Every structure is written in structure tokens, then in C-alpha cells.
Amino acid sequence: MFLRLAEQHRQFVRDLVMNLQALATVLERQGYLASCYTCGGQMNSASFMVSLGENHLIRFLVSDYGITWTEMRDDRELMKLEGAEAISQLQELANLVKYQIKPSENRLVLAKVSESVA
């Protein structure tokens, strides 16, 4: 049973890494500064970052050890989430792409996102 769960977790991480890479590409095409770096070809970890405006940065880290969402403004940490909460916040970011919100419009959207988490 535990071996099966370990393999499912590895597959989940790989899927999440692939989705982060795709999200970074789409965000870049829409005018955001975004990147997604992975270590090696196994897709078992990634560092995703996107700039949502002047001095406003989102960092999403995923690996076998955990999942973390960190939002920073002016080099200060505003919010840090882990696990399912981090993934939910990532969905809010994906909604920016889905609804084609331009970078200049994101301040209002992210204020709403931050309020929903608080």
C-alpha cells in the first residue's frame, strides 16, 4: 500500500510541475515576467516565480518534501501557504490567465484573492 501511495505522490508532483511550466509560458505570453525551473529531467521539483507588478512577486515551490506558496511585496513576505492551501492559491493565479486579466489590472484581483485567504 505505501509503495503505491509513494508512486501516486511522485506522479502528482510530476503533473504539478508540468502544469507550472505551462502556466509560466502562458503568463509570459500575456505580458507577465514568469519562470519555472526544474532540476534534472525527472520533474520531481520546480521553482515557479511570477512578477505581478512593481515589487510584487509570487513564488511557488514544489518537491517531494512539500508545496509552498509565498507572496512578497517590497521584499517583505505577505503570505505563506503550504499544501492544499498553496494549490488553491495557485488556482486563483491561473484564473488570471483564464479570464485574461492584464498585468495592470491584477492589483484589484489579487487584493480580492488575499482577502479570501485571510
C-alpha positions as CSV (number, residue, x, y, z in Angstrom):
1,M,0.0,0.0,0.0
2,F,2.7,2.5,0.9
3,L,4.7,1.9,-2.2
4,R,1.5,2.6,-4.3
5,L,0.9,5.8,-2.3
6,A,4.6,6.9,-2.8
7,E,4.2,6.4,-6.6
8,Q,0.9,8.3,-6.7
9,H,2.6,11.2,-4.9
10,R,5.5,11.2,-7.3
11,Q,3.0,11.3,-10.2
12,F,1.1,14.1,-8.6
13,V,4.4,16.1,-8.2
14,R,5.3,15.5,-11.9
15,D,1.8,16.6,-13.0
16,L,2.0,19.7,-10.9
17,V,5.5,20.6,-12.3
18,M,4.2,20.2,-15.9
19,N,1.3,22.5,-15.1
20,L,3.6,25.1,-13.6
21,Q,5.7,25.1,-16.7
22,A,2.6,25.6,-18.9
23,L,1.3,28.3,-16.6
24,A,4.7,30.2,-16.7
25,T,4.6,30.0,-20.5
26,V,1.1,31.4,-20.8
27,L,1.7,34.1,-18.2
28,E,4.8,35.2,-20.2
29,R,2.7,35.4,-23.4
30,Q,0.3,37.7,-21.6
31,G,3.0,40.1,-20.5
32,Y,3.9,38.9,-17.0
33,L,7.5,38.1,-16.0
34,A,7.3,34.5,-15.2
35,S,9.6,31.5,-15.0
36,C,9.6,27.8,-13.9
37,Y,12.8,26.0,-13.2
38,T,13.2,22.3,-12.6
39,C,16.2,20.2,-11.5
40,G,17.0,17.4,-13.9
41,G,14.7,15.6,-16.2
42,Q,12.7,13.7,-13.6
43,M,10.3,16.5,-13.0
44,N,10.3,15.9,-9.2
45,S,10.7,19.5,-8.2
46,A,10.1,23.0,-9.5
47,S,10.5,26.7,-8.6
48,F,7.9,28.9,-10.2
49,M,8.0,32.6,-10.0
50,V,5.9,35.4,-11.4
51,S,6.0,39.2,-11.0
52,L,2.6,40.7,-10.7
53,G,3.7,44.3,-10.8
54,E,6.2,46.5,-9.4
55,N,7.8,44.8,-6.3
56,H,5.0,42.2,-6.2
57,L,6.3,38.6,-6.5
58,I,4.7,35.2,-6.2
59,R,7.0,32.1,-5.6
60,F,5.6,28.6,-5.7
61,L,7.9,25.7,-4.8
62,V,7.0,22.0,-5.3
63,S,9.1,19.0,-4.4
64,D,8.7,15.6,-2.8
65,Y,9.2,17.4,0.5
66,G,6.3,19.8,0.2
67,I,4.4,22.6,-1.6
68,T,4.8,26.3,-0.7
69,W,3.2,29.5,-2.0
70,T,4.8,32.7,-0.9
71,E,3.6,36.2,-1.9
72,M,6.0,39.1,-1.4
73,R,5.8,42.8,-1.9
74,D,8.7,45.2,-1.5
75,D,10.9,42.3,-0.4
76,R,8.6,41.5,2.5
77,E,6.6,38.3,2.9
78,L,2.9,39.0,2.8
79,M,1.6,35.5,2.8
80,K,3.0,31.9,3.0
81,L,0.8,28.9,2.4
82,E,1.5,25.2,2.2
83,G,-0.1,22.1,0.8
84,A,-3.7,22.2,-0.4
85,E,-4.0,25.9,0.5
86,A,-1.0,26.7,-1.7
87,I,-2.5,24.8,-4.6
88,S,-5.8,26.6,-4.1
89,Q,-4.0,30.0,-4.3
90,L,-2.3,28.7,-7.5
91,Q,-5.7,28.2,-9.0
92,E,-6.5,31.9,-8.3
93,L,-3.4,32.8,-10.2
94,A,-4.4,30.5,-13.0
95,N,-7.7,32.3,-13.1
96,L,-5.8,35.5,-14.1
97,V,-4.9,33.6,-17.3
98,K,-8.3,32.0,-17.7
99,Y,-10.1,35.3,-17.6
100,Q,-7.3,37.1,-19.5
101,I,-6.7,39.8,-16.9
102,K,-3.9,42.1,-17.9
103,P,-0.9,42.8,-15.6
104,S,-2.1,46.3,-14.9
105,E,-5.5,45.1,-13.7
106,N,-4.1,42.4,-11.4
107,R,-3.8,44.6,-8.2
108,L,-7.6,44.6,-7.7
109,V,-7.9,40.9,-8.4
110,L,-5.0,39.9,-6.1
111,A,-6.5,42.1,-3.3
112,K,-9.6,40.0,-3.6
113,V,-7.6,36.8,-3.6
114,S,-5.7,37.9,-0.5
115,E,-8.9,38.9,1.3
116,S,-10.4,35.5,0.6
117,V,-7.4,33.7,2.3
118,A,-7.3,36.0,5.3
